[in-house]
Amino acid sequence: MVLQSFSLETLFAVQQVSPTTPRIMLIRELPAEPVALGERLGVIGFGTTAASVTAVPGALEALLEAGVAVLCYTLNTHETWQDVSELGVDGIITDQPSELDERLAVTAPGT
């Protein structure tokens, strides 16, 4: 189980009551120093928009290099799935999981 939330209060509360539960911060725009923020929050990753991963130069690369997961939400088209896959994000949040699963079976077997 992984908990995702936009709420800092929720992320901190879960950390207090269940410190071993992995947490992902949902955030509309990555900050200029995303790795430092992730360390301060103790999260394993960020869920953000597709536009956000390219808006701050070097942010995606810094997060991936630091081992912080980057997921993009809520992507529902083949084009956006392809775009973020090419960028190297770790995950895609979608309203079309079956369709994405079918696409991944062809484009990235075994994932």
C-alpha positions as CSV (number, residue, x, y, z in Angstrom):
1,M,0.0,0.0,0.0
2,V,1.1,3.5,-0.8
3,L,-0.7,6.6,0.5
4,Q,-1.0,9.6,-1.9
5,S,-2.3,13.0,-0.8
6,F,-2.2,16.7,-1.7
7,S,-2.5,17.4,2.0
8,L,0.7,18.0,3.9
9,E,-1.3,17.5,7.1
10,T,-2.4,14.1,6.0
11,L,1.1,13.1,4.9
12,F,2.5,14.1,8.3
13,A,-0.3,12.4,10.2
14,V,0.3,9.1,8.4
15,Q,4.0,9.4,9.1
16,Q,3.2,9.7,12.8
17,V,0.7,6.9,13.1
18,S,2.2,4.5,10.5
19,P,5.9,5.5,9.8
20,T,6.5,2.5,7.6
21,T,3.6,3.4,5.2
22,P,5.2,4.8,2.0
23,R,3.8,8.2,1.1
24,I,3.7,10.1,-2.2
25,M,2.9,13.8,-2.3
26,L,0.5,14.9,-4.9
27,I,1.5,18.3,-6.2
28,R,0.3,20.3,-9.2
29,E,3.7,21.9,-9.8
30,L,7.1,20.6,-8.8
31,P,9.1,23.2,-6.8
32,A,12.6,24.4,-7.8
33,E,14.2,22.1,-5.3
34,P,12.1,19.0,-5.4
35,V,14.6,16.6,-3.9
36,A,15.1,18.7,-0.8
37,L,11.3,18.9,-0.4
38,G,11.0,15.2,-0.7
39,E,13.6,14.6,1.9
40,R,12.0,17.1,4.3
41,L,8.6,15.4,3.9
42,G,10.0,11.9,4.0
43,V,8.1,10.9,0.9
44,I,9.1,8.2,-1.6
45,G,7.8,10.2,-4.6
46,F,5.7,12.9,-6.1
47,G,2.6,12.6,-8.2
48,T,2.3,15.6,-10.5
49,T,1.1,16.9,-13.8
50,A,2.8,16.0,-17.1
51,A,3.5,19.7,-17.7
52,S,5.2,20.0,-14.3
53,V,7.8,17.4,-15.1
54,T,9.3,19.6,-17.8
55,A,8.5,23.1,-16.3
56,V,11.5,23.1,-13.9
57,P,14.7,22.3,-15.9
58,G,16.5,19.4,-14.3
59,A,13.8,18.6,-11.7
60,L,12.8,15.3,-13.1
61,E,16.4,14.2,-13.6
62,A,17.3,15.2,-10.1
63,L,14.4,13.3,-8.6
64,L,15.1,10.2,-10.5
65,E,18.8,10.3,-9.7
66,A,17.9,10.7,-6.0
67,G,15.7,7.6,-6.2
68,V,12.5,9.6,-5.7
69,A,9.6,8.3,-7.7
70,V,7.8,10.5,-10.2
71,L,4.3,9.7,-11.3
72,C,2.1,11.8,-13.6
73,Y,-1.7,12.2,-13.1
74,T,-4.4,12.0,-14.6
75,L,-3.4,11.0,-18.1
76,N,-5.9,9.3,-20.3
77,T,-4.6,9.4,-23.9
78,H,-2.0,7.3,-25.7
79,E,-0.2,10.5,-26.7
80,T,0.3,11.7,-23.1
81,W,1.2,8.2,-22.0
82,Q,3.9,8.1,-24.7
83,D,5.1,11.6,-23.9
84,V,5.7,10.9,-20.2
85,S,7.1,7.5,-20.8
86,E,9.7,9.0,-23.1
87,L,10.6,11.4,-20.3
88,G,11.3,8.5,-18.0
89,V,8.6,8.9,-15.3
90,D,8.1,6.0,-12.9
91,G,4.3,5.8,-13.2
92,I,1.1,7.0,-14.8
93,I,-2.1,7.6,-13.0
94,T,-5.1,7.2,-15.3
95,D,-8.9,6.8,-15.5
96,Q,-8.3,4.2,-18.2
97,P,-6.2,1.4,-16.5
98,S,-7.3,-1.4,-18.8
99,E,-6.4,0.6,-21.9
100,L,-3.1,1.6,-20.4
101,D,-2.4,-2.0,-19.4
102,E,-3.1,-3.2,-23.0
103,R,-0.7,-0.5,-24.4
104,L,2.0,-1.4,-21.9
105,A,1.7,-5.1,-22.9
106,V,2.7,-4.1,-26.4
107,T,5.1,-1.2,-25.8
108,A,6.8,-2.3,-22.5
109,P,6.2,-6.1,-22.0
110,G,6.9,-7.3,-18.5
111,T,6.1,-4.0,-16.8
